[in-house]
Amino acid sequence: MLSQNRRHFLRTSASAAVAGSVAAALSPRLLAAPKEEAQSVLGKAEHCIMIWLGGGSCHIDTWDPKRKGDPQAKKPGSYYDPIDTAIPGVQVCQHLPRCAAIFDRFNPIRTIHHDVIDEHAAATNRMHTGRPTSGTIVYPSIGSAVAHCRGPANENAPAYVLIGYPNVTRGPGFLGAADGYIYLTDVESGPAGFSRPAGLSNARVARRELLLEKMRKNFLLRSAGGRTVADYDATIAEALRLSSPEFTNVFQLDSEPAALRESYGGEFGQRCLVARRLIESGVRFIEVSHNLNFVNGTGWDTHNEGQLNQHVLIQELDGALSSLVLDLERRRLLDKTLVVVASEFGRPAKFDSGGGRGHYAKAFTVVLAGGGLRTGQAIGQTDELGMNILSRPVSVPDLHATIFAALGVDPHKTLHAGERPVPLTDGGQPITELFPI
């Protein structure tokens, strides 16, 4: 019979061997991670508003200006002049003066990068899910993951709202319909199908819900509908819950002062105003799409002549974003709300044959504001043309980990696709210098 000491020696030796094998299988990036990055940092933000610049906004024409270029002379560089900001030594494009004046509430992250260049859909998916497209699993968007981990902040509100056109990239993936989004394109009327017919009383609605519940239960007893039936059931229940005035009143923008509405600007600005009202109603995550393609014919995808009127898009962004940040601050909601301005990739310093720009994903900018972070600092540095990262590279998983951590969600949490464990991020580490010590 083995002695107690010998048995202990064999058991601990075997454990050490297994641990060594696991460590050897880990990627060098994980093994080399600094101790401070391995520690969990959690913020106290309660909400997130993501402003999505679909098409690929040019980082050197907005948040990371470089030396002036000339498309006629084929001289690479920025299209616009730079201006100083409220952060000493940090400049932005001349068409962002309102944001520049309050840039101490912001954190430009200038060294975001990934490896998807030519395909908008794949790059959009990468930025929303934090992972490459997979043929075996559909990953949830960051909005759905936040909805899953935090839920709504108020029982009369949904957890996740998309102001823009629906897309699978923004969806819940393996998490299921319960963590999907409510979407709208008309900010005046709100989500389609949520308005009750005139003359329909609360009592009558309650009777209809009771009848529908009995029919659903009876159907499920007789059928093996599986996930599809359960998802449909969850969607109907959510629609009925959100048809109450407590939620639908959010879209009555006439209740806002006219001067405030005007400060936000046109259609895109009104979307941002609705986003603020949704935050107040208890929505946890909101994505606002800036997809006004008719302004310059191409939106942010500024190939060829699309470059000529890019400044109109930038000016719209400047007015709406600065108004949103100041409005949140006045209402003491900025520290509780993380604002993210993102796009699927940036654009190169060289001009194409038509005077516009192609796609570029090796270095581009995502901007954060508020969220209780240590604002007023630029993260990362690119070279003289914004083409190469000189310091502090930030991967898309790192960006996601930072957003989760700011919202009080452990970025190392594990989700489950059926029985399969799936890490919340693809090995991402939060940008620790953004979090108060």
C-alpha positions as CSV (number, residue, x, y, z in Angstrom):
1,M,0.0,0.0,0.0
2,L,1.4,3.4,-0.9
3,S,2.4,5.7,1.9
4,Q,0.5,9.0,2.3
5,N,3.6,11.0,1.4
6,R,4.3,9.0,-1.7
7,R,0.7,9.1,-2.8
8,H,0.8,12.9,-2.4
9,F,4.0,13.2,-4.4
10,L,2.6,11.2,-7.3
11,R,-0.7,13.1,-7.4
12,T,1.0,16.6,-7.4
13,S,3.6,15.5,-9.9
14,A,0.8,14.3,-12.3
15,S,-1.0,17.6,-11.9
16,A,2.1,19.6,-12.6
17,A,2.7,17.6,-15.8
18,V,-0.8,18.2,-17.0
19,A,-0.6,21.9,-16.2
20,G,2.7,22.1,-18.1
21,S,1.2,20.4,-21.2
22,V,-1.7,22.8,-21.1
23,A,0.6,25.8,-20.8
24,A,2.7,24.6,-23.7
25,A,-0.4,24.4,-25.9
26,L,-1.4,28.0,-25.1
27,S,-0.6,30.7,-27.7
28,P,2.6,32.8,-27.2
29,R,0.4,35.9,-27.0
30,L,-1.4,34.5,-23.9
31,L,1.8,33.3,-22.3
32,A,3.4,36.7,-22.8
33,A,0.5,38.8,-21.5
34,P,1.6,41.2,-18.8
35,K,0.3,40.5,-15.3
36,E,-1.7,43.7,-15.2
37,E,-3.5,42.7,-18.4
38,A,-4.4,39.3,-17.0
39,Q,-6.2,40.9,-14.1
40,S,-9.8,41.7,-14.4
41,V,-10.7,45.4,-14.6
42,L,-14.4,46.2,-14.4
43,G,-16.1,49.6,-14.9
44,K,-19.4,50.8,-13.8
45,A,-21.2,51.9,-17.0
46,E,-24.8,50.8,-17.3
47,H,-25.4,51.4,-21.0
48,C,-23.7,51.5,-24.4
49,I,-24.5,53.5,-27.5
50,M,-22.6,52.3,-30.6
51,I,-22.6,54.7,-33.6
52,W,-21.9,52.6,-36.7
53,L,-20.3,54.3,-39.7
54,G,-21.1,51.6,-42.3
55,G,-18.9,51.5,-45.4
56,G,-15.5,52.1,-43.8
57,S,-14.9,55.7,-42.5
58,C,-11.4,57.1,-43.3
59,H,-9.4,57.4,-40.1
60,I,-6.9,59.9,-41.5
61,D,-9.8,62.1,-42.7
62,T,-11.5,62.1,-39.3
63,W,-9.8,61.1,-36.0
64,D,-6.2,60.5,-36.9
65,P,-5.2,63.3,-39.4
66,K,-1.8,63.2,-41.1
67,R,0.1,65.4,-43.5
68,K,-2.0,66.9,-46.3
69,G,-2.3,64.8,-49.5
70,D,-3.4,65.7,-53.0
71,P,-5.5,63.3,-55.1
72,Q,-4.8,65.3,-58.3
73,A,-1.1,65.0,-57.8
74,K,-1.4,61.4,-56.4
75,K,0.2,62.5,-53.2
76,P,-0.9,60.3,-50.3
77,G,-2.1,61.9,-47.1
78,S,-5.2,63.4,-45.4
79,Y,-7.8,65.1,-47.5
80,Y,-8.5,67.8,-44.9
81,D,-6.5,70.1,-42.6
82,P,-6.1,69.1,-38.9
83,I,-7.3,71.2,-35.9
84,D,-6.3,71.0,-32.2
85,T,-8.6,69.5,-29.6
86,A,-9.2,69.7,-25.9
87,I,-6.6,67.0,-25.5
88,P,-3.1,68.6,-25.7
89,G,-1.1,67.4,-28.7
90,V,-4.1,65.5,-30.2
91,Q,-5.7,66.7,-33.4
92,V,-8.7,65.8,-35.5
93,C,-10.0,66.7,-38.9
94,Q,-11.1,70.3,-39.5
95,H,-14.8,69.2,-40.0
96,L,-15.0,68.0,-36.4
97,P,-14.8,71.3,-34.5
98,R,-17.6,70.6,-32.0
99,C,-16.2,67.3,-31.0
100,A,-12.7,68.8,-30.9
101,A,-13.8,71.4,-28.3
102,I,-15.0,68.6,-25.9
103,F,-12.4,65.9,-26.9
104,D,-11.4,65.6,-23.2
105,R,-14.6,63.5,-22.8
106,F,-13.2,61.1,-25.5
107,N,-10.6,58.4,-26.1
108,P,-9.6,57.9,-29.7
109,I,-8.1,54.4,-30.1
110,R,-6.0,54.8,-33.2
111,T,-4.5,51.3,-33.6
112,I,-7.4,49.0,-34.1
113,H,-6.6,46.3,-36.7
114,H,-7.8,43.1,-38.3
115,D,-7.1,41.1,-41.4
116,V,-10.3,41.6,-43.4
117,I,-9.9,44.1,-46.2
118,D,-11.9,43.6,-49.4
119,E,-15.2,42.3,-48.0
120,H,-17.5,44.7,-46.2
121,A,-19.8,42.1,-44.8
122,A,-17.0,39.9,-43.4
123,A,-15.3,43.0,-41.9
124,T,-18.6,44.2,-40.4
125,N,-19.2,40.8,-38.9
126,R,-15.7,40.8,-37.4
127,M,-16.2,44.2,-35.8
128,H,-19.6,43.1,-34.4
129,T,-18.8,39.6,-33.2
130,G,-15.1,40.0,-32.6
131,R,-14.3,36.8,-34.5
132,P,-13.8,35.5,-38.0
133,T,-16.9,34.1,-39.8
134,S,-17.3,30.4,-38.9
135,G,-19.0,27.7,-40.9
136,T,-19.8,25.7,-37.8
137,I,-21.2,28.3,-35.3
138,V,-22.9,31.7,-35.6
139,Y,-21.4,34.0,-33.0
140,P,-23.5,36.6,-31.2
141,S,-23.0,40.3,-31.9
142,I,-21.6,42.4,-29.0
143,G,-25.1,44.0,-28.6
144,S,-26.6,40.6,-28.1
145,A,-23.8,39.4,-25.8
146,V,-24.3,42.5,-23.6
147,A,-28.1,41.9,-23.6
148,H,-27.5,38.3,-22.6
149,C,-25.1,39.2,-19.8
150,R,-26.8,42.3,-18.4
151,G,-30.4,42.3,-19.6
152,P,-32.5,45.5,-19.7
153,A,-32.1,48.1,-17.0
154,N,-35.8,48.5,-16.7
155,E,-38.5,45.8,-17.0
156,N,-40.5,48.0,-19.4
157,A,-37.6,48.3,-21.9
158,P,-35.8,45.8,-24.2
159,A,-32.2,45.1,-23.6
160,Y,-31.0,45.8,-27.2
161,V,-32.3,48.2,-29.9
162,L,-31.0,48.7,-33.4
163,I,-31.7,52.0,-35.1
164,G,-31.1,51.0,-38.7
165,Y,-31.8,48.1,-41.0
166,P,-31.8,44.5,-39.5
167,N,-28.9,42.3,-40.3
168,V,-27.7,38.8,-39.1
169,T,-24.3,40.3,-38.1
170,R,-26.1,42.3,-35.4
171,G,-28.0,39.3,-34.2
172,P,-27.9,36.9,-31.3
173,G,-26.3,33.9,-33.0
174,F,-26.3,30.8,-30.8
175,L,-27.7,32.8,-27.9
176,G,-31.2,32.7,-29.5
177,A,-34.0,35.2,-30.1
178,A,-34.4,36.2,-26.5
179,D,-31.1,38.1,-26.8
180,G,-31.9,39.6,-30.2
181,Y,-32.6,43.2,-31.1
182,I,-35.7,45.4,-31.5
183,Y,-35.2,47.5,-34.6
184,L,-36.6,50.7,-36.1
185,T,-35.9,52.9,-39.0
186,D,-38.5,55.6,-38.3
187,V,-37.6,57.4,-35.1
188,E,-40.9,59.2,-35.0
189,S,-43.1,56.1,-34.9
190,G,-40.8,53.6,-33.2
191,P,-40.6,49.9,-34.0
192,A,-43.1,48.7,-36.6
193,G,-46.0,46.7,-35.2
194,F,-45.8,48.0,-31.6
195,S,-48.6,50.4,-31.8
196,R,-52.0,49.2,-30.6
197,P,-55.1,49.7,-32.8
198,A,-57.2,52.7,-31.8
199,G,-59.8,51.8,-29.2
200,L,-58.1,48.7,-27.9
201,S,-58.3,48.8,-24.1
202,N,-55.8,47.4,-21.6
203,A,-58.4,44.9,-20.5
204,R,-59.0,43.6,-24.0
205,V,-55.3,43.3,-24.6
206,A,-55.0,41.3,-21.4
207,R,-57.8,38.9,-22.5
208,R,-56.0,38.4,-25.9
209,E,-52.7,37.7,-24.2
210,L,-54.4,35.1,-22.0
211,L,-56.0,33.4,-25.0
212,L,-52.7,33.4,-26.9
213,E,-50.9,31.9,-23.9
214,K,-53.3,29.1,-23.7
215,M,-53.0,28.4,-27.5
216,R,-49.2,28.4,-27.2
217,K,-49.2,26.0,-24.3
218,N,-51.6,23.7,-26.1
219,F,-49.5,23.7,-29.3
220,L,-46.4,22.9,-27.4
221,L,-48.1,20.0,-25.7
222,R,-49.0,18.5,-29.0
223,S,-45.9,19.4,-31.0
224,A,-42.1,19.0,-30.8
225,G,-41.4,22.5,-32.3
226,G,-37.9,22.8,-30.8
227,R,-35.9,25.9,-30.8
228,T,-37.9,27.6,-33.6
229,V,-41.2,27.5,-31.7
230,A,-39.5,28.7,-28.5
231,D,-37.8,31.6,-30.3
232,Y,-41.1,32.6,-31.9
233,D,-42.9,32.4,-28.5
234,A,-40.2,34.6,-27.0
235,T,-40.5,37.2,-29.8
236,I,-44.3,37.4,-29.5
237,A,-44.1,37.8,-25.7
238,E,-41.5,40.6,-26.0
239,A,-43.5,42.4,-28.6
240,L,-46.6,42.4,-26.4
241,R,-44.6,43.5,-23.4
242,L,-43.1,46.5,-25.2
243,S,-46.3,47.7,-26.8
244,S,-47.2,49.5,-23.5
245,P,-47.0,53.3,-23.3
246,E,-44.0,53.1,-20.9
247,F,-41.8,52.1,-23.9
248,T,-43.6,53.6,-26.9
249,N,-43.6,57.1,-25.4
250,V,-39.8,57.1,-26.0
251,F,-40.4,58.0,-29.6
252,Q,-42.4,61.1,-29.0
253,L,-39.7,63.5,-29.9
254,D,-42.0,66.5,-29.8
255,S,-41.7,66.5,-26.0
256,E,-38.1,67.6,-26.4
257,P,-37.2,71.3,-26.6
258,A,-37.0,72.5,-30.2
259,A,-33.5,74.0,-29.6
260,L,-32.2,70.7,-28.4
261,R,-33.7,68.8,-31.3
262,E,-32.2,71.3,-33.7
263,S,-28.7,71.0,-32.1
264,Y,-28.7,67.2,-32.9
265,G,-29.3,68.0,-36.6
266,G,-31.3,66.0,-39.3
267,E,-32.2,62.3,-39.6
268,F,-29.0,60.9,-38.1
269,G,-29.0,63.4,-35.3
270,Q,-32.6,62.5,-34.4
271,R,-31.6,58.9,-34.2
272,C,-28.9,59.9,-31.7
273,L,-31.5,61.8,-29.7
274,V,-33.8,58.7,-29.7
275,A,-30.8,56.7,-28.4
276,R,-30.5,59.1,-25.4
277,R,-34.2,58.6,-24.7
278,L,-33.8,54.9,-25.0
279,I,-31.0,55.0,-22.5
280,E,-33.3,56.8,-20.1
281,S,-36.0,54.2,-20.6
282,G,-33.7,51.4,-19.5
283,V,-32.3,50.0,-22.8
284,R,-28.9,48.5,-22.2
285,F,-27.3,48.5,-25.7
286,I,-28.2,50.6,-28.7
287,E,-26.6,50.7,-32.2
288,V,-27.3,53.8,-34.3
289,S,-26.5,53.4,-38.0
290,H,-25.3,56.5,-39.9
291,N,-26.2,55.2,-43.4
292,L,-27.3,58.3,-45.2
293,N,-25.8,57.2,-48.6
294,F,-27.7,59.8,-50.6
295,V,-25.6,62.7,-49.1
296,N,-22.5,61.8,-51.2
297,G,-23.7,58.8,-53.2
298,T,-21.6,56.3,-51.4
299,G,-21.8,56.9,-47.6
300,W,-18.6,56.2,-45.9
301,D,-17.4,53.9,-48.7
302,T,-15.5,56.8,-50.4
303,H,-14.2,55.3,-53.6
304,N,-13.8,57.6,-56.5
305,E,-16.1,60.6,-56.4
306,G,-17.5,59.6,-53.0
307,Q,-14.6,61.4,-51.5
308,L,-15.8,64.8,-52.7
309,N,-18.7,65.2,-50.3
310,Q,-17.3,63.1,-47.5
311,H,-17.1,66.3,-45.4
312,V,-20.9,66.5,-45.3
313,L,-21.0,63.1,-43.5
314,I,-18.2,64.2,-41.1
315,Q,-20.1,67.4,-40.3
316,E,-23.3,65.5,-39.6
317,L,-21.4,63.2,-37.3
318,D,-19.7,66.1,-35.5
319,G,-23.0,67.9,-34.7
320,A,-24.9,64.8,-33.7
321,L,-22.1,63.2,-31.6
322,S,-21.1,66.3,-29.8
323,S,-24.8,67.0,-29.0
324,L,-25.3,63.5,-27.7
325,V,-22.2,63.6,-25.4
326,L,-23.1,67.0,-24.0
327,D,-26.8,66.0,-23.6
328,L,-25.8,62.9,-21.7
329,E,-23.4,64.9,-19.5
330,R,-26.0,67.5,-18.6
331,R,-28.3,64.7,-17.5
332,R,-25.5,63.0,-15.5
333,L,-25.7,60.0,-17.8
334,L,-22.3,60.3,-19.5
335,D,-20.3,58.4,-16.9
336,K,-23.0,55.7,-17.0
337,T,-23.1,55.5,-20.8
338,L,-20.2,54.3,-23.0
339,V,-20.4,55.8,-26.5
340,V,-18.6,53.9,-29.2
341,V,-18.0,55.3,-32.8
342,A,-16.9,52.4,-35.0
343,S,-16.6,51.3,-38.6
344,E,-15.6,48.0,-40.3
345,F,-12.2,49.3,-41.4
346,G,-10.3,52.5,-42.3
347,R,-9.0,53.7,-45.7
348,P,-5.4,54.0,-47.0
349,A,-3.4,57.2,-47.5
350,K,-3.1,56.7,-51.2
351,F,-5.9,57.9,-53.5
352,D,-7.5,55.7,-56.2
353,S,-7.8,56.7,-59.9
354,G,-11.0,58.6,-59.2
355,G,-9.6,60.6,-56.3
356,G,-11.2,58.4,-53.6
357,R,-9.8,55.7,-51.4
358,G,-9.8,51.9,-51.1
359,H,-10.1,49.8,-47.9
360,Y,-7.6,49.5,-45.2
361,A,-7.7,47.3,-42.0
362,K,-4.1,47.2,-40.7
363,A,-4.6,50.4,-38.7
364,F,-7.7,52.5,-38.1
365,T,-9.6,54.3,-35.3
366,V,-12.5,53.6,-33.0
367,V,-13.5,56.4,-30.7
368,L,-14.9,55.9,-27.1
369,A,-16.5,58.6,-25.0
370,G,-17.8,58.7,-21.4
371,G,-18.5,55.3,-19.8
372,G,-16.7,56.2,-16.6
373,L,-13.4,55.7,-18.4
374,R,-10.2,57.8,-17.9
375,T,-11.0,60.0,-20.9
376,G,-8.8,62.6,-22.5
377,Q,-6.1,60.3,-23.7
378,A,-5.3,58.9,-27.2
379,I,-4.5,55.2,-27.3
380,G,-1.9,54.1,-29.8
381,Q,0.1,55.8,-32.5
382,T,0.3,55.3,-36.2
383,D,3.0,56.4,-38.7
384,E,3.1,59.6,-40.7
385,L,0.5,58.3,-43.1
386,G,-1.7,56.3,-40.7
387,M,-0.7,53.0,-42.5
388,N,1.4,51.3,-39.8
389,I,1.1,50.9,-36.1
390,L,4.0,52.4,-34.1
391,S,2.8,51.7,-30.6
392,R,0.0,50.1,-28.6
393,P,-1.8,47.8,-31.1
394,V,-5.4,47.0,-30.1
395,S,-7.1,44.0,-31.6
396,V,-10.8,43.7,-32.2
397,P,-11.0,41.2,-29.3
398,D,-9.2,43.7,-27.1
399,L,-11.8,46.3,-28.1
400,H,-14.6,44.0,-27.3
401,A,-13.0,43.1,-24.0
402,T,-12.7,46.8,-23.2
403,I,-16.4,47.4,-24.0
404,F,-17.5,44.5,-21.9
405,A,-15.3,45.5,-19.0
406,A,-16.6,49.1,-19.1
407,L,-20.1,47.7,-18.7
408,G,-19.2,45.6,-15.7
409,V,-19.1,42.3,-17.6
410,D,-16.1,40.0,-17.1
411,P,-14.5,39.7,-20.6
412,H,-13.2,36.3,-19.6
413,K,-16.7,34.9,-19.0
414,T,-17.8,31.8,-20.8
415,L,-21.0,31.4,-22.8
416,H,-22.4,28.2,-24.1
417,A,-23.6,27.2,-27.6
418,G,-25.6,24.2,-26.5
419,E,-23.0,22.1,-24.6
420,R,-20.1,23.8,-26.3
421,P,-18.3,26.4,-24.1
422,V,-17.5,29.6,-26.0
423,P,-15.3,32.4,-24.5
424,L,-17.0,35.8,-24.5
425,T,-14.1,37.3,-26.4
426,D,-11.5,35.7,-28.7
427,G,-8.7,36.1,-26.1
428,G,-9.2,39.8,-25.8
429,Q,-7.7,41.9,-23.0
430,P,-9.2,45.2,-21.8
431,I,-7.2,48.4,-22.4
432,T,-6.2,48.8,-18.7
433,E,-5.0,52.4,-19.0
434,L,-8.6,53.5,-19.7
435,F,-9.9,52.3,-16.3
436,P,-9.6,54.3,-13.1
437,I,-7.1,52.8,-10.7
